[in-house]
Amino acid sequence: MKFVACQISMELMGIAAEELIDGVELGGVATMLGSTEKSDLTYFI
């Protein structure tokens, strides 16, 4: 399983990458769309 945190949302909420648990990757909308195009994923907005 892979977790990707939205960089823009993190900026808006004042969350730094160092605050995330180990293993969480950072990405934007293009990253998310590219990664999920052919997979069974749940989006949490």
mmCIF entry with sequence, helices, sheets and N, C-alpha, C, O atoms, coordinates in Angstrom:
data_MODEL
# 
_entry.id   MODEL 
# 
_entity.id                         1 
_entity.type                       polymer 
_entity.pdbx_number_of_molecules   1 
# 
_entity_poly.entity_id                      1 
_entity_poly.type                           'polypeptide(L)' 
_entity_poly.nstd_linkage                   no 
_entity_poly.nstd_monomer                   no 
_entity_poly.pdbx_seq_one_letter_code       MKFVACQISMELMGIAAEELIDGVELGGVATMLGSTEKSDLTYFI 
_entity_poly.pdbx_seq_one_letter_code_can   MKFVACQISMELMGIAAEELIDGVELGGVATMLGSTEKSDLTYFI 
_entity_poly.pdbx_strand_id                 A 
# 
loop_
_entity_poly_seq.entity_id 
_entity_poly_seq.num 
_entity_poly_seq.mon_id 
_entity_poly_seq.hetero 
1 1  MET n 
1 2  LYS n 
1 3  PHE n 
1 4  VAL n 
1 5  ALA n 
1 6  CYS n 
1 7  GLN n 
1 8  ILE n 
1 9  SER n 
1 10 MET n 
1 11 GLU n 
1 12 LEU n 
1 13 MET n 
1 14 GLY n 
1 15 ILE n 
1 16 ALA n 
1 17 ALA n 
1 18 GLU n 
1 19 GLU n 
1 20 LEU n 
1 21 ILE n 
1 22 ASP n 
1 23 GLY n 
1 24 VAL n 
1 25 GLU n 
1 26 LEU n 
1 27 GLY n 
1 28 GLY n 
1 29 VAL n 
1 30 ALA n 
1 31 THR n 
1 32 MET n 
1 33 LEU n 
1 34 GLY n 
1 35 SER n 
1 36 THR n 
1 37 GLU n 
1 38 LYS n 
1 39 SER n 
1 40 ASP n 
1 41 LEU n 
1 42 THR n 
1 43 TYR n 
1 44 PHE n 
1 45 ILE n 
# 
_struct_asym.id          A 
_struct_asym.entity_id   1 
# 
loop_
_struct_conf.conf_type_id 
_struct_conf.id 
_struct_conf.pdbx_PDB_helix_id 
_struct_conf.beg_label_comp_id 
_struct_conf.beg_label_asym_id 
_struct_conf.beg_label_seq_id 
_struct_conf.pdbx_beg_PDB_ins_code 
_struct_conf.end_label_comp_id 
_struct_conf.end_label_asym_id 
_struct_conf.end_label_seq_id 
_struct_conf.pdbx_end_PDB_ins_code 
_struct_conf.beg_auth_comp_id 
_struct_conf.beg_auth_asym_id 
_struct_conf.beg_auth_seq_id 
_struct_conf.end_auth_comp_id 
_struct_conf.end_auth_asym_id 
_struct_conf.end_auth_seq_id 
_struct_conf.pdbx_PDB_helix_class 
_struct_conf.details 
_struct_conf.pdbx_PDB_helix_length 
HELX_P HELX_P1 AA1 GLN A 7  ? MET A 13 ? GLN A 7  MET A 13 1 ? 7 
HELX_P HELX_P2 AA2 ALA A 17 ? GLU A 19 ? ALA A 17 GLU A 19 5 ? 3 
HELX_P HELX_P3 AA3 VAL A 29 ? THR A 36 ? VAL A 29 THR A 36 1 ? 8 
# 
_struct_conf_type.id          HELX_P 
_struct_conf_type.criteria    ? 
_struct_conf_type.reference   ? 
# 
_struct_sheet.id               AA1 
_struct_sheet.type             ? 
_struct_sheet.number_strands   2 
_struct_sheet.details          ? 
# 
_struct_sheet_order.sheet_id     AA1 
_struct_sheet_order.range_id_1   1 
_struct_sheet_order.range_id_2   2 
_struct_sheet_order.offset       ? 
_struct_sheet_order.sense        parallel 
# 
loop_
_struct_sheet_range.sheet_id 
_struct_sheet_range.id 
_struct_sheet_range.beg_label_comp_id 
_struct_sheet_range.beg_label_asym_id 
_struct_sheet_range.beg_label_seq_id 
_struct_sheet_range.pdbx_beg_PDB_ins_code 
_struct_sheet_range.end_label_comp_id 
_struct_sheet_range.end_label_asym_id 
_struct_sheet_range.end_label_seq_id 
_struct_sheet_range.pdbx_end_PDB_ins_code 
_struct_sheet_range.beg_auth_comp_id 
_struct_sheet_range.beg_auth_asym_id 
_struct_sheet_range.beg_auth_seq_id 
_struct_sheet_range.end_auth_comp_id 
_struct_sheet_range.end_auth_asym_id 
_struct_sheet_range.end_auth_seq_id 
AA1 1 VAL A 4  ? CYS A 6  ? VAL A 4  CYS A 6  
AA1 2 GLU A 25 ? GLY A 27 ? GLU A 25 GLY A 27 
# 
loop_
_atom_site.group_PDB 
_atom_site.id 
_atom_site.type_symbol 
_atom_site.label_atom_id 
_atom_site.label_alt_id 
_atom_site.label_comp_id 
_atom_site.label_asym_id 
_atom_site.label_entity_id 
_atom_site.label_seq_id 
_atom_site.pdbx_PDB_ins_code 
_atom_site.Cartn_x 
_atom_site.Cartn_y 
_atom_site.Cartn_z 
_atom_site.occupancy 
_atom_site.B_iso_or_equiv 
_atom_site.pdbx_formal_charge 
_atom_site.auth_seq_id 
_atom_site.auth_comp_id 
_atom_site.auth_asym_id 
_atom_site.auth_atom_id 
_atom_site.pdbx_PDB_model_num 
ATOM 1   N N  . MET A 1 1  ? 0.836   -1.162 0.000   1.00 0.00 ? 1  MET A N  1 
ATOM 2   C CA . MET A 1 1  ? 0.000   0.000  0.000   1.00 0.00 ? 1  MET A CA 1 
ATOM 3   C C  . MET A 1 1  ? 0.893   1.241  0.000   1.00 0.00 ? 1  MET A C  1 
ATOM 4   O O  . MET A 1 1  ? 1.979   1.251  0.580   1.00 0.00 ? 1  MET A O  1 
ATOM 5   N N  . LYS A 1 2  ? 0.407   2.272  -0.659  1.00 0.00 ? 2  LYS A N  1 
ATOM 6   C CA . LYS A 1 2  ? 1.192   3.494  -0.795  1.00 0.00 ? 2  LYS A CA 1 
ATOM 7   C C  . LYS A 1 2  ? 0.324   4.679  -0.391  1.00 0.00 ? 2  LYS A C  1 
ATOM 8   O O  . LYS A 1 2  ? -0.834  4.769  -0.797  1.00 0.00 ? 2  LYS A O  1 
ATOM 9   N N  . PHE A 1 3  ? 0.876   5.585  0.404   1.00 0.00 ? 3  PHE A N  1 
ATOM 10  C CA . PHE A 1 3  ? 0.178   6.790  0.810   1.00 0.00 ? 3  PHE A CA 1 
ATOM 11  C C  . PHE A 1 3  ? 0.880   7.992  0.205   1.00 0.00 ? 3  PHE A C  1 
ATOM 12  O O  . PHE A 1 3  ? 2.101   8.119  0.298   1.00 0.00 ? 3  PHE A O  1 
ATOM 13  N N  . VAL A 1 4  ? 0.101   8.880  -0.421  1.00 0.00 ? 4  VAL A N  1 
ATOM 14  C CA . VAL A 1 4  ? 0.639   10.104 -1.010  1.00 0.00 ? 4  VAL A CA 1 
ATOM 15  C C  . VAL A 1 4  ? -0.134  11.278 -0.430  1.00 0.00 ? 4  VAL A C  1 
ATOM 16  O O  . VAL A 1 4  ? -1.359  11.331 -0.531  1.00 0.00 ? 4  VAL A O  1 
ATOM 17  N N  . ALA A 1 5  ? 0.568   12.203 0.167   1.00 0.00 ? 5  ALA A N  1 
ATOM 18  C CA . ALA A 1 5  ? -0.048  13.397 0.739   1.00 0.00 ? 5  ALA A CA 1 
ATOM 19  C C  . ALA A 1 5  ? -0.008  14.526 -0.287  1.00 0.00 ? 5  ALA A C  1 
ATOM 20  O O  . ALA A 1 5  ? 0.989   14.704 -0.987  1.00 0.00 ? 5  ALA A O  1 
ATOM 21  N N  . CYS A 1 6  ? -1.082  15.275 -0.371  1.00 0.00 ? 6  CYS A N  1 
ATOM 22  C CA . CYS A 1 6  ? -1.192  16.389 -1.314  1.00 0.00 ? 6  CYS A CA 1 
ATOM 23  C C  . CYS A 1 6  ? -0.382  17.583 -0.804  1.00 0.00 ? 6  CYS A C  1 
ATOM 24  O O  . CYS A 1 6  ? -0.623  18.094 0.290   1.00 0.00 ? 6  CYS A O  1 
ATOM 25  N N  . GLN A 1 7  ? 0.568   18.008 -1.609  1.00 0.00 ? 7  GLN A N  1 
ATOM 26  C CA . GLN A 1 7  ? 1.427   19.116 -1.216  1.00 0.00 ? 7  GLN A CA 1 
ATOM 27  C C  . GLN A 1 7  ? 0.645   20.419 -1.030  1.00 0.00 ? 7  GLN A C  1 
ATOM 28  O O  . GLN A 1 7  ? 0.907   21.164 -0.086  1.00 0.00 ? 7  GLN A O  1 
ATOM 29  N N  . ILE A 1 8  ? -0.296  20.695 -1.906  1.00 0.00 ? 8  ILE A N  1 
ATOM 30  C CA . ILE A 1 8  ? -1.057  21.944 -1.820  1.00 0.00 ? 8  ILE A CA 1 
ATOM 31  C C  . ILE A 1 8  ? -1.912  21.969 -0.556  1.00 0.00 ? 8  ILE A C  1 
ATOM 32  O O  . ILE A 1 8  ? -1.973  22.988 0.133   1.00 0.00 ? 8  ILE A O  1 
ATOM 33  N N  . SER A 1 9  ? -2.568  20.859 -0.252  1.00 0.00 ? 9  SER A N  1 
ATOM 34  C CA . SER A 1 9  ? -3.375  20.790 0.970   1.00 0.00 ? 9  SER A CA 1 
ATOM 35  C C  . SER A 1 9  ? -2.509  20.961 2.203   1.00 0.00 ? 9  SER A C  1 
ATOM 36  O O  . SER A 1 9  ? -2.903  21.626 3.161   1.00 0.00 ? 9  SER A O  1 
ATOM 37  N N  . MET A 1 10 ? -1.336  20.363 2.178   1.00 0.00 ? 10 MET A N  1 
ATOM 38  C CA . MET A 1 10 ? -0.427  20.491 3.313   1.00 0.00 ? 10 MET A CA 1 
ATOM 39  C C  . MET A 1 10 ? -0.017  21.944 3.514   1.00 0.00 ? 10 MET A C  1 
ATOM 40  O O  . MET A 1 10 ? 0.034   22.427 4.645   1.00 0.00 ? 10 MET A O  1 
ATOM 41  N N  . GLU A 1 11 ? 0.273   22.639 2.422   1.00 0.00 ? 11 GLU A N  1 
ATOM 42  C CA . GLU A 1 11 ? 0.645   24.050 2.520   1.00 0.00 ? 11 GLU A CA 1 
ATOM 43  C C  . GLU A 1 11 ? -0.502  24.880 3.096   1.00 0.00 ? 11 GLU A C  1 
ATOM 44  O O  . GLU A 1 11 ? -0.282  25.727 3.962   1.00 0.00 ? 11 GLU A O  1 
ATOM 45  N N  . LEU A 1 12 ? -1.722  24.640 2.620   1.00 0.00 ? 12 LEU A N  1 
ATOM 46  C CA . LEU A 1 12 ? -2.880  25.389 3.103   1.00 0.00 ? 12 LEU A CA 1 
ATOM 47  C C  . LEU A 1 12 ? -3.142  25.161 4.585   1.00 0.00 ? 12 LEU A C  1 
ATOM 48  O O  . LEU A 1 12 ? -3.576  26.073 5.289   1.00 0.00 ? 12 LEU A O  1 
ATOM 49  N N  . MET A 1 13 ? -2.881  23.950 5.057   1.00 0.00 ? 13 MET A N  1 
ATOM 50  C CA . MET A 1 13 ? -3.132  23.612 6.458   1.00 0.00 ? 13 MET A CA 1 
ATOM 51  C C  . MET A 1 13 ? -1.907  23.817 7.347   1.00 0.00 ? 13 MET A C  1 
ATOM 52  O O  . MET A 1 13 ? -1.974  23.592 8.556   1.00 0.00 ? 13 MET A O  1 
ATOM 53  N N  . GLY A 1 14 ? -0.793  24.239 6.759   1.00 0.00 ? 14 GLY A N  1 
ATOM 54  C CA . GLY A 1 14 ? 0.403   24.497 7.555   1.00 0.00 ? 14 GLY A CA 1 
ATOM 55  C C  . GLY A 1 14 ? 1.090   23.243 8.060   1.00 0.00 ? 14 GLY A C  1 
ATOM 56  O O  . GLY A 1 14 ? 1.703   23.259 9.127   1.00 0.00 ? 14 GLY A O  1 
ATOM 57  N N  . ILE A 1 15 ? 0.997   22.160 7.310   1.00 0.00 ? 15 ILE A N  1 
ATOM 58  C CA . ILE A 1 15 ? 1.605   20.898 7.708   1.00 0.00 ? 15 ILE A CA 1 
ATOM 59  C C  . ILE A 1 15 ? 2.932   20.729 6.981   1.00 0.00 ? 15 ILE A C  1 
ATOM 60  O O  . ILE A 1 15 ? 2.986   20.851 5.757   1.00 0.00 ? 15 ILE A O  1 
ATOM 61  N N  . ALA A 1 16 ? 3.985   20.454 7.708   1.00 0.00 ? 16 ALA A N  1 
ATOM 62  C CA . ALA A 1 16 ? 5.310   20.240 7.124   1.00 0.00 ? 16 ALA A CA 1 
ATOM 63  C C  . ALA A 1 16 ? 5.519   18.758 6.845   1.00 0.00 ? 16 ALA A C  1 
ATOM 64  O O  . ALA A 1 16 ? 4.952   17.904 7.526   1.00 0.00 ? 16 ALA A O  1 
ATOM 65  N N  . ALA A 1 17 ? 6.327   18.461 5.852   1.00 0.00 ? 17 ALA A N  1 
ATOM 66  C CA . ALA A 1 17 ? 6.607   17.072 5.477   1.00 0.00 ? 17 ALA A CA 1 
ATOM 67  C C  . ALA A 1 17 ? 7.192   16.290 6.651   1.00 0.00 ? 17 ALA A C  1 
ATOM 68  O O  . ALA A 1 17 ? 6.968   15.085 6.767   1.00 0.00 ? 17 ALA A O  1 
ATOM 69  N N  . GLU A 1 18 ? 7.926   16.958 7.505   1.00 0.00 ? 18 GLU A N  1 
ATOM 70  C CA . GLU A 1 18 ? 8.542   16.313 8.664   1.00 0.00 ? 18 GLU A CA 1 
ATOM 71  C C  . GLU A 1 18 ? 7.502   15.825 9.671   1.00 0.00 ? 18 GLU A C  1 
ATOM 72  O O  . GLU A 1 18 ? 7.809   14.980 10.512  1.00 0.00 ? 18 GLU A O  1 
ATOM 73  N N  . GLU A 1 19 ? 6.292   16.338 9.599   1.00 0.00 ? 19 GLU A N  1 
ATOM 74  C CA . GLU A 1 19 ? 5.231   15.949 10.530  1.00 0.00 ? 19 GLU A CA 1 
ATOM 75  C C  . GLU A 1 19 ? 4.531   14.656 10.119  1.00 0.00 ? 19 GLU A C  1 
ATOM 76  O O  . GLU A 1 19 ? 3.803   14.064 10.915  1.00 0.00 ? 19 GLU A O  1 
ATOM 77  N N  . LEU A 1 20 ? 4.746   14.221 8.897   1.00 0.00 ? 20 LEU A N  1 
ATOM 78  C CA . LEU A 1 20 ? 4.087   13.017 8.406   1.00 0.00 ? 20 LEU A CA 1 
ATOM 79  C C  . LEU A 1 20 ? 4.791   11.764 8.923   1.00 0.00 ? 20 LEU A C  1 
ATOM 80  O O  . LEU A 1 20 ? 5.972   11.802 9.269   1.00 0.00 ? 20 LEU A O  1 
ATOM 81  N N  . ILE A 1 21 ? 4.063   10.673 8.969   1.00 0.00 ? 21 ILE A N  1 
ATOM 82  C CA . ILE A 1 21 ? 4.675   9.418  9.387   1.00 0.00 ? 21 ILE A CA 1 
ATOM 83  C C  . ILE A 1 21 ? 5.623   8.930  8.295   1.00 0.00 ? 21 ILE A C  1 
ATOM 84  O O  . ILE A 1 21 ? 5.500   9.324  7.135   1.00 0.00 ? 21 ILE A O  1 
ATOM 85  N N  . ASP A 1 22 ? 6.549   8.090  8.663   1.00 0.00 ? 22 ASP A N  1 
ATOM 86  C CA . ASP A 1 22 ? 7.524   7.554  7.714   1.00 0.00 ? 22 ASP A CA 1 
ATOM 87  C C  . ASP A 1 22 ? 6.821   6.785  6.600   1.00 0.00 ? 22 ASP A C  1 
ATOM 88  O O  . ASP A 1 22 ? 5.866   6.047  6.841   1.00 0.00 ? 22 ASP A O  1 
ATOM 89  N N  . GLY A 1 23 ? 7.309   6.972  5.389   1.00 0.00 ? 23 GLY A N  1 
ATOM 90  C CA . GLY A 1 23 ? 6.783   6.239  4.255   1.00 0.00 ? 23 GLY A CA 1 
ATOM 91  C C  . GLY A 1 23 ? 5.751   6.997  3.431   1.00 0.00 ? 23 GLY A C  1 
ATOM 92  O O  . GLY A 1 23 ? 5.424   6.576  2.322   1.00 0.00 ? 23 GLY A O  1 
ATOM 93  N N  . VAL A 1 24 ? 5.231   8.110  3.952   1.00 0.00 ? 24 VAL A N  1 
ATOM 94  C CA . VAL A 1 24 ? 4.261   8.896  3.190   1.00 0.00 ? 24 VAL A CA 1 
ATOM 95  C C  . VAL A 1 24 ? 5.010   9.730  2.159   1.00 0.00 ? 24 VAL A C  1 
ATOM 96  O O  . VAL A 1 24 ? 5.961   10.438 2.488   1.00 0.00 ? 24 VAL A O  1 
ATOM 97  N N  . GLU A 1 25 ? 4.569   9.636  0.908   1.00 0.00 ? 25 GLU A N  1 
ATOM 98  C CA . GLU A 1 25 ? 5.185   10.400 -0.172  1.00 0.00 ? 25 GLU A CA 1 
ATOM 99  C C  . GLU A 1 25 ? 4.401   11.678 -0.407  1.00 0.00 ? 25 GLU A C  1 
ATOM 100 O O  . GLU A 1 25 ? 3.235   11.773 -0.024  1.00 0.00 ? 25 GLU A O  1 
ATOM 101 N N  . LEU A 1 26 ? 5.033   12.658 -1.032  1.00 0.00 ? 26 LEU A N  1 
ATOM 102 C CA . LEU A 1 26 ? 4.370   13.911 -1.374  1.00 0.00 ? 26 LEU A CA 1 
ATOM 103 C C  . LEU A 1 26 ? 4.088   13.944 -2.857  1.00 0.00 ? 26 LEU A C  1 
ATOM 104 O O  . LEU A 1 26 ? 4.871   13.435 -3.659  1.00 0.00 ? 26 LEU A O  1 
ATOM 105 N N  . GLY A 1 27 ? 2.970   14.543 -3.222  1.00 0.00 ? 27 GLY A N  1 
ATOM 106 C CA . GLY A 1 27 ? 2.628   14.651 -4.629  1.00 0.00 ? 27 GLY A CA 1 
ATOM 107 C C  . GLY A 1 27 ? 1.554   15.695 -4.840  1.00 0.00 ? 27 GLY A C  1 
ATOM 108 O O  . GLY A 1 27 ? 0.928   16.177 -3.895  1.00 0.00 ? 27 GLY A O  1 
ATOM 109 N N  . GLY A 1 28 ? 1.358   16.028 -6.091  1.00 0.00 ? 28 GLY A N  1 
ATOM 110 C CA . GLY A 1 28 ? 0.319   16.976 -6.462  1.00 0.00 ? 28 GLY A CA 1 
ATOM 111 C C  . GLY A 1 28 ? -0.768  16.278 -7.256  1.00 0.00 ? 28 GLY A C  1 
ATOM 112 O O  . GLY A 1 28 ? -0.837  15.050 -7.298  1.00 0.00 ? 28 GLY A O  1 
ATOM 113 N N  . VAL A 1 29 ? -1.600  17.065 -7.874  1.00 0.00 ? 29 VAL A N  1 
ATOM 114 C CA . VAL A 1 29 ? -2.719  16.521 -8.631  1.00 0.00 ? 29 VAL A CA 1 
ATOM 115 C C  . VAL A 1 29 ? -2.236  15.657 -9.791  1.00 0.00 ? 29 VAL A C  1 
ATOM 116 O O  . VAL A 1 29 ? -2.782  14.578 -10.022 1.00 0.00 ? 29 VAL A O  1 
ATOM 117 N N  . ALA A 1 30 ? -1.237  16.107 -10.511 1.00 0.00 ? 30 ALA A N  1 
ATOM 118 C CA . ALA A 1 30 ? -0.726  15.332 -11.649 1.00 0.00 ? 30 ALA A CA 1 
ATOM 119 C C  . ALA A 1 30 ? -0.178  13.988 -11.188 1.00 0.00 ? 30 ALA A C  1 
ATOM 120 O O  . ALA A 1 30 ? -0.380  12.975 -11.857 1.00 0.00 ? 30 ALA A O  1 
ATOM 121 N N  . THR A 1 31 ? 0.500   13.969 -10.073 1.00 0.00 ? 31 THR A N  1 
ATOM 122 C CA . THR A 1 31 ? 1.021   12.722 -9.513  1.00 0.00 ? 31 THR A CA 1 
ATOM 123 C C  . THR A 1 31 ? -0.120  11.775 -9.174  1.00 0.00 ? 31 THR A C  1 
ATOM 124 O O  . THR A 1 31 ? -0.075  10.587 -9.494  1.00 0.00 ? 31 THR A O  1 
ATOM 125 N N  . MET A 1 32 ? -1.146  12.320 -8.521  1.00 0.00 ? 32 MET A N  1 
ATOM 126 C CA . MET A 1 32 ? -2.279  11.492 -8.123  1.00 0.00 ? 32 MET A CA 1 
ATOM 127 C C  . MET A 1 32 ? -2.995  10.916 -9.336  1.00 0.00 ? 32 MET A C  1 
ATOM 128 O O  . MET A 1 32 ? -3.282  9.719  -9.375  1.00 0.00 ? 32 MET A O  1 
ATOM 129 N N  . LEU A 1 33 ? -3.282  11.740 -10.312 1.00 0.00 ? 33 LEU A N  1 
ATOM 130 C CA . LEU A 1 33 ? -4.002  11.260 -11.487 1.00 0.00 ? 33 LEU A CA 1 
ATOM 131 C C  . LEU A 1 33 ? -3.203  10.219 -12.252 1.00 0.00 ? 33 LEU A C  1 
ATOM 132 O O  . LEU A 1 33 ? -3.764  9.229  -12.721 1.00 0.00 ? 33 LEU A O  1 
ATOM 133 N N  . GLY A 1 34 ? -1.917  10.427 -12.382 1.00 0.00 ? 34 GLY A N  1 
ATOM 134 C CA . GLY A 1 34 ? -1.065  9.460  -13.069 1.00 0.00 ? 34 GLY A CA 1 
ATOM 135 C C  . GLY A 1 34 ? -0.980  8.138  -12.335 1.00 0.00 ? 34 GLY A C  1 
ATOM 136 O O  . GLY A 1 34 ? -0.956  7.079  -12.962 1.00 0.00 ? 34 GLY A O  1 
ATOM 137 N N  . SER A 1 35 ? -0.935  8.189  -11.022 1.00 0.00 ? 35 SER A N  1 
ATOM 138 C CA . SER A 1 35 ? -0.800  6.973  -10.223 1.00 0.00 ? 35 SER A CA 1 
ATOM 139 C C  . SER A 1 35 ? -2.092  6.169  -10.141 1.00 0.00 ? 35 SER A C  1 
ATOM 140 O O  . SER A 1 35 ? -2.062  4.945  -10.017 1.00 0.00 ? 35 SER A O  1 
ATOM 141 N N  . THR A 1 36 ? -3.202  6.848  -10.209 1.00 0.00 ? 36 THR A N  1 
ATOM 142 C CA . THR A 1 36 ? -4.480  6.179  -9.962  1.00 0.00 ? 36 THR A CA 1 
ATOM 143 C C  . THR A 1 36 ? -5.268  5.849  -11.222 1.00 0.00 ? 36 THR A C  1 
ATOM 144 O O  . THR A 1 36 ? -6.355  5.276  -11.141 1.00 0.00 ? 36 THR A O  1 
ATOM 145 N N  . GLU A 1 37 ? -4.752  6.193  -12.343 1.00 0.00 ? 37 GLU A N  1 
ATOM 146 C CA . GLU A 1 37 ? -5.480  5.989  -13.593 1.00 0.00 ? 37 GLU A CA 1 
ATOM 147 C C  . GLU A 1 37 ? -5.909  4.544  -13.811 1.00 0.00 ? 37 GLU A C  1 
ATOM 148 O O  . GLU A 1 37 ? -7.011  4.282  -14.293 1.00 0.00 ? 37 GLU A O  1 
ATOM 149 N N  . LYS A 1 38 ? -5.037  3.608  -13.455 1.00 0.00 ? 38 LYS A N  1 
ATOM 150 C CA . LYS A 1 38 ? -5.310  2.185  -13.698 1.00 0.00 ? 38 LYS A CA 1 
ATOM 151 C C  . LYS A 1 38 ? -5.348  1.369  -12.417 1.00 0.00 ? 38 LYS A C  1 
ATOM 152 O O  . LYS A 1 38 ? -4.939  0.208  -12.407 1.00 0.00 ? 38 LYS A O  1 
ATOM 153 N N  . SER A 1 39 ? -5.833  1.964  -11.342 1.00 0.00 ? 39 SER A N  1 
ATOM 154 C CA . SER A 1 39 ? -5.837  1.221  -10.075 1.00 0.00 ? 39 SER A CA 1 
ATOM 155 C C  . SER A 1 39 ? -7.178  1.375  -9.361  1.00 0.00 ? 39 SER A C  1 
ATOM 156 O O  . SER A 1 39 ? -7.992  2.232  -9.705  1.00 0.00 ? 39 SER A O  1 
ATOM 157 N N  . ASP A 1 40 ? -7.382  0.525  -8.363  1.00 0.00 ? 40 ASP A N  1 
ATOM 158 C CA . ASP A 1 40 ? -8.561  0.613  -7.514  1.00 0.00 ? 40 ASP A CA 1 
ATOM 159 C C  . ASP A 1 40 ? -8.180  1.349  -6.242  1.00 0.00 ? 40 ASP A C  1 
ATOM 160 O O  . ASP A 1 40 ? -7.721  0.743  -5.274  1.00 0.00 ? 40 ASP A O  1 
ATOM 161 N N  . LEU A 1 41 ? -8.372  2.659  -6.253  1.00 0.00 ? 41 LEU A N  1 
ATOM 162 C CA . LEU A 1 41 ? -8.010  3.469  -5.103  1.00 0.00 ? 41 LEU A CA 1 
ATOM 163 C C  . LEU A 1 41 ? -9.198  4.274  -4.617  1.00 0.00 ? 41 LEU A C  1 
ATOM 164 O O  . LEU A 1 41 ? -10.154 4.510  -5.356  1.00 0.00 ? 41 LEU A O  1 
ATOM 165 N N  . THR A 1 42 ? -9.122  4.688  -3.369  1.00 0.00 ? 42 THR A N  1 
ATOM 166 C CA . THR A 1 42 ? -10.128 5.547  -2.796  1.00 0.00 ? 42 THR A CA 1 
ATOM 167 C C  . THR A 1 42 ? -9.518  6.928  -2.619  1.00 0.00 ? 42 THR A C  1 
ATOM 168 O O  . THR A 1 42 ? -8.413  7.074  -2.095  1.00 0.00 ? 42 THR A O  1 
ATOM 169 N N  . TYR A 1 43 ? -10.249 7.930  -3.061  1.00 0.00 ? 43 TYR A N  1 
ATOM 170 C CA . TYR A 1 43 ? -9.796  9.308  -2.888  1.00 0.00 ? 43 TYR A CA 1 
ATOM 171 C C  . TYR A 1 43 ? -10.407 9.865  -1.613  1.00 0.00 ? 43 TYR A C  1 
ATOM 172 O O  . TYR A 1 43 ? -11.609 9.727  -1.384  1.00 0.00 ? 43 TYR A O  1 
ATOM 173 N N  . PHE A 1 44 ? -9.600  10.482 -0.798  1.00 0.00 ? 44 PHE A N  1 
ATOM 174 C CA . PHE A 1 44 ? -10.098 11.159 0.394   1.00 0.00 ? 44 PHE A CA 1 
ATOM 175 C C  . PHE A 1 44 ? -9.789  12.628 0.237   1.00 0.00 ? 44 PHE A C  1 
ATOM 176 O O  . PHE A 1 44 ? -8.631  13.044 0.206   1.00 0.00 ? 44 PHE A O  1 
ATOM 177 N N  . ILE A 1 45 ? -10.857 13.408 0.138   1.00 0.00 ? 45 ILE A N  1 
ATOM 178 C CA . ILE A 1 45 ? -10.676 14.857 -0.085  1.00 0.00 ? 45 ILE A CA 1 
ATOM 179 C C  . ILE A 1 45 ? -11.197 15.595 1.115   1.00 0.00 ? 45 ILE A C  1 
ATOM 180 O O  . ILE A 1 45 ? -11.149 16.825 1.153   1.00 0.00 ? 45 ILE A O  1 
# 
